[in-house]
């Protein structure tokens, strides 16, 4: 009997779930995934509404927040696990910049090398932070550190050539 009631509720609120999924589609998750999250939230929220007269308003107020947080969670999850491919960095990781040499010498770590590559490709600090799972402040500090190393190393190289 409860399964039948769940099916009725899911059928009754299908337009709300689908409209909410469409609203947040492309902001971190696929439409189908957001529809599933919407149905899960619906099944979770439905029993919590004590007054069935206000069920539609209750779900309309609470369901979008659940789907939105699922989209953000998927976006963060995908962003952290996305590996940076130096070949796709629009040429910023070429041999004109000695990132890899500095990694080998211990001046930069791999993460700093990735950040330098992304900055060279035109990513903003916010985009870098999102892709690497760092805060924007952490990215800013790392960029400042990379600049210091660049100034020091490039200054030494120009002095050695003179």
N, C-alpha and C positions, 0 to 999 in steps of 0.2 A: 504493500500500500504506500509506504513513504517514497518508493521509487516512482510510482505513478504521479505522486504529488510533485516530485522534483521535475519530472518531464513536463508537467503542466506549467510550472513556474518558468522553466527554461523556454518553453514555447511562447508563453505570454510576454516574456521580456526579451525575446530574441532581437527585436528592432533596437532596443536600448543598448544591448551588448554590442551589436554590429555597428551602430552609429558611434559608440564610444571607441571601438577598435579602429574605425576609419579615422576618427579625430586624431589619434595618437600614432597612426601608421606612419612609418618613415622617421620616427623620432626615437629609434633605438631597437625596434622589434618589428617582425613581420606581422601582417594583418591576421593571419591564421593563429599565430601565437597569442596575439592580443585578444582574439575572440575566445580562445581557450582560457586565458587568464580572467576574462570577463565572466565566463560561465562559472569558473571556480569561485570567483568573488561573489557571484549571484547566489550560489549554493551555500556559501559561508554566511552571507548577510541576511538571506531570507529568514532563517530561524530566529535571528536577533531582533527582528521587528515585532514588537508585542501587539501592536494595533494594525491589523490587516487593512484597515481603511486607508492608512497612510503608507502602505507598502511601496506604491509606485514612487512617491516623493522621496521616501527613505532610500530606495535604491538609486534613484536619479541623483541624489545628493552624494551618495557614498561610492557608487560603482566607478565613476570616472577617476577618482583618486587612486583606487586600487589598480586600475588598468594603467594609469599614468606612472605609478611607481614601478609596475612591472616593466614598462617600456624603458624607464631610466635604468632599472637594474640590468636589463638585457644589454643596454647601451654600455654601461660601465663594464659588465662582464666581457663583452666582445672587445671593447677598447683595450682592456688590460691584456687580453690574450692575443691580440693582434701583433704579430711580429713585424718589425720594421725591416723591409727588404731594401738594402742599399742600392740595388739595381733600379728600384722604382723612385729614387729620390731626385729625379729630374737633373741628374748630373752633379748634384751638390756634394756627393761623396767621391768625387773623382780625385785624381792624384795631385791636383793643384793645391789641395788643402791637406796638410799632413796629419789628419785625425788618427789614422791607423798607426802611424809611426809614433805618435804621442801615446797611444794606448800601449804599444809595445814597450815604450820607455817608462811606462808607469805614471805618466803625467795626467792622463785621462783614463777613466774607467769606461767600460762598454756602454753604460747608460749615458754618460756624458758625450760619447761619440755619437750615439743615436740622436741625442738632443742637438748637437752641432749639425748633424746631417739634416734634421728636420727644419732647423732655423734656416739653413742654407737653401732649403726647398721652399721656403716661404710660409711655413706654418706659424701661427700665432702661439704665444705662450699658453693660452687657454686650450688650443687644439692639441698642443704637445702634452699638456697635463692630462687631458682626457684620454689620449691614446696610450700614454704610458702609465696611467693610474697614479699620478702624482698630484700634489696641489700646485696651483699656479705660482705660489710663493716659492716652492721648492724648485720649480723650473727656472724662475727668475734668478734665484741664488746660483743655480748650476750654470746658467748662461753667463752670469757675472764672473764666475770662476773660470769658465772657458775663455772669456775675453781676457782675463788677467794672464792666463797661460799663453794665449795667442800673442798678446802684446810683448810678453817676456821672451817667448821663443822667436817670434818674428824679429824683434829688436836685436836679439843675440845673433841671428842669422845674417841680418844686414850689416852688423858690426864686423862679423867674421869675414865678410866678402870684401870689406874696404881695405 
